[in-house]
Amino acid sequence: GLNYLLLILMPYPASCFVNSILTEPKKWYPRLMFCTVMLVLAAAALLNRFSISDFHETLPLIHAVLLATVLSFVVLLYRDRRHKGSLLGSGRRVLPAFAVMILFTMADLGRYIFSDRGSSDAGFFMRAGMLLFFLVLFGESISSINRYMRLAGEADANRHMAFTDVLTGLANRAAYLEKKKKIMQERQTGSRQSIAVCQF
């Protein structure tokens, strides 16, 4: 039962993660996948509850949703790459991992179809492919976070150097001009009533 539940629910977190790494995430996509997963779960549970068919007999429906999910991944990632010129920034390992996940999912579907529906574990390869895919995506995410943190630190250091006198450590003329601009904007908006400036 847990195996079938995992197969039914897996498309939702997978689609959320893939959507989150797109250059322009689609707000409607996770909602659509959530509704789809909940409909399949409700249909499988009702069919099982009223003894119409058990979870194993609903595998064609579950596999159809998995296949549609994989195809939606391909379409979203292809459009993202086509519009922005590069897929997932510098994530060169993501595409091969995604291809492996697709191949593993297809292997599971083929194994189920060609084994006269007698396969004892209908989602083994798909789970292995998804695990590999998510591990690679996790690694890419950690790498991106580290890169952004390094860039943020460098930006802070550059800003400090740009607005600080190296010899004295005091704010320099560029800092003065920026502060003056900010004060003048506050004066125009009325948030600052009076100004006194003393220069040495």
N, C-alpha and C positions, 0 to 999 in steps of 0.2 A: 504493500500500500504506500509506504513512504517513497519507494522508487517511482511509482506512477505519479505521486504528488509532486515529487521533484521535477519530473518530466513536464508536468502541466505548468508549474510555477516558474520554471527556469527562463522562459522567454522575457518575462518582465524585468528582472534585474539586469539581464544581458542587454536588453534594449535601452534601459536607463543609462547604463554605463557607456554604451556606444554613442548614445545621443549626447552625453556630457562631454565627449572628446571631440565632437564635431566642431568645426570652426564657427558655424552658426547653428546652435542646437534648436531643434523643433519642439515647441511647447506642446503641440498636439500629439506627438509621437508616443511619449510614455503613457499618456492618458489612454490612447487607443490600444496600446499593448496591455495595459492594466485591465481595461474593459474586456478585451479579447480573452485574456487569461481567466478572468473571473467567470465569463460565459462558459468557457470550456470546463472549468472546474465545477460549476453548477450543473452543467449538462451531464458530466461524468458521474457526479455524486448522485444526481436524481435517477439516472439510469441504473446505477448500482443499487440505490436504496429501494427502488421498486422492482428489483430483480429482472429488469429488461435486458441489461447486459452488464457484465462486470468491467472493471477498469481495463483488463487485458483486451477486451473486445472493443473498447473505445480508443485503442492505440492508433488506428488510422486517422482519427480526428486529431489526436494529440500530435502525431507525426506531421500532419498537414499544417498545424499551427507552427510547429518547429521549423518546417521547411519555409513557410511564409515569413517567419521571423528572420531566418538566414537570408532569404532573398531581399527582405527590406533592409538588412544590414548592407548588403552589396549595393543596393540602389542608393542608400544614404551616403555611404562612403565614396561611391563613384561620383555622385553629384558634388560632394564636398571637395573632392580632389579636382574635379573639372572646373569648379568655380574659383577655387583658391590656388590652384597650381601645385599644392603639395598636401599630402595626406597626413594629418595629425602632426604637423610641424616636422620635427626631426625623428619621429617614431618609425624608423626603418624596419624594426623587428615586428611591428604590429601586423603588417600585411601578410608575411609568411605565417604568423601564428593564426591569423584569421582564416587563411586558406586551409591550414591544417584542421581547424575547427570545422570548417565546412566539409572537408573530406571525411572527417570522423563522423559527422552527423549523417552524411550520405551513406557511409559504411554501415551505420546502425540501421538506417531505413532499408538498405538493401538486404542486410542480414535478416531483418524482420520479414520482409516480403518474400524472400527466397527460401526461408526455412519453414514454410507452411505455417507461419504464425506460431511456431513452437519455441521461439527463443525464450530462454528463462530470464535473461536480463536484457530488456529492450532498449536500454539507454547507456550501456557501459561505455562505448566508444564516444558517444556524444558528450558524456560527462567528462571523459578524459580530455577531449578536445576543448571543451569549455574551460576546464581547469587550466590547461596550458595557455589558452587565450587570455584568461583573466590574470594569470601570473605575469605574462608579458606586459599586459596593459598596466598592471600594478607597478612593475619595474619602470615602465616608461613614465608613469605618473610621478613616482619618486624622483626619477631623474629630472623631470620638468620642474618639480618643486625646488629641488636643489639648485637648478640653474637660475630660476627666478629669484631665489633668496640671495644667490651670489650677485646677480645683477642689481638687486635692490641695495645690497651693501655697497657695491661699487658706485651706484647713483648717489647714495648718501655721502660717500667719501668725496665724490666729484663736486657735489653741492657745497660741502664744507670747504673744500679747497677754493671754489669759485668765490665764496663770500667771506673768507677769512684772510687776514693779513698773515703771511707766513712768519714774519719776524716777531710780531707782537702777540699774535693770536686773537687780536680784536677784529671786529667786523670791518670790512673794507668799503671802498666807495660803491662797489656794485651792491653790497648789502644795504648801504644807505639809500641808494636810488630805488631799490625794491621796496624798502620800508616807506620811503617818501610816496611812492606810487600808491601803496596800500592805504596810507593815511589820507591821501587826497581823494581816493575813491570813497572812503568812509565819510569824509567831509561832504562830498557831493550827495551821498545818500542820506545824510543827516544823522547817521549813527554816532558821529563824533562832532561835538559842538565847538570845542576850542582846541587850538594847537599851539604849542610853544616849542620852537626848535632852537637848540643852542649848539653851535659848531665850534670845535677847537682845532 
